[in-house]
């Protein structure tokens, strides 16, 4: 086998592998879309019809007319965006401080952040509910935001710490020599270079909040503050499950995640510090 043939065989093998791996993601999405445009008769017909004979868009109409998903989506965007922004701010400060300073209790602080991720969420549900009820935060946006940032800040701080460690400290020293304060160095020099890390952290925080169900179900029972996952769960009735409606709304609410990822993905693969410090 010649070198050119080996290269062609290798590329073919890589293509087939990627195609098979992609099918694990694409096929379920296609099946969701197929279910969402089926009529009730075709949805329960046997044998299973992968491609519906009659295309019906009624499920996409019902999620806006028969259910308050417009309100649920607004609530989710408001709560998750607020939680993501706060998580980014706090985790950036915590990660930068842990990266640039050596203070008493630093190791214990970082270890504590990791330990908080070891507890099952269900174990914290009752304490969270009692605290929120004590402070009058049940059925409020603020209560949900506080709950969400408590999930995301610990790991987000570690993500930002790892990225700040990759940014040369010589940049801080050079800024200090030029007379820049620590705050100015952080906001005007280090943070622009940390955009890829911020993007990864933002995606993580947004996905965690957008998909969270259990705490939203307990802390927000009022329809005016319910989020999308809770609304989707309510489509499961005692005697009937609205599969086509559920698939339709699931596809619709995945659009914000896709937009966020497409907008931030360019920052995930770039290294803005390349060549920033001369050897």
Protein Blocks (a to p, Z undefined) as FASTA:
>chain_A
ZZklmmmmmmmmmmmmmmmmmmmmmmmmmmmmmmmmpcfklmmgccddfbafbdcfklmm
mmmmmpcklmmmmmmmmmmmmmmmmmmmmmmmmmmmmmmpccehklmmmmmmmmmmmpcf
klmmmmmmmmmmmnopghifklmmmmmmmmmmmmmmmmmmmmmmmpcfklmmmmmmnopa
fklmmmmmmmmmmmmmmmmmmmmmmmmmmmpmklmmmmmmbfklccfklmmmmmpcfkbc
cfklmmmmmmmmmmmmmmmmmmmmmmmmpcfkgokacZZ
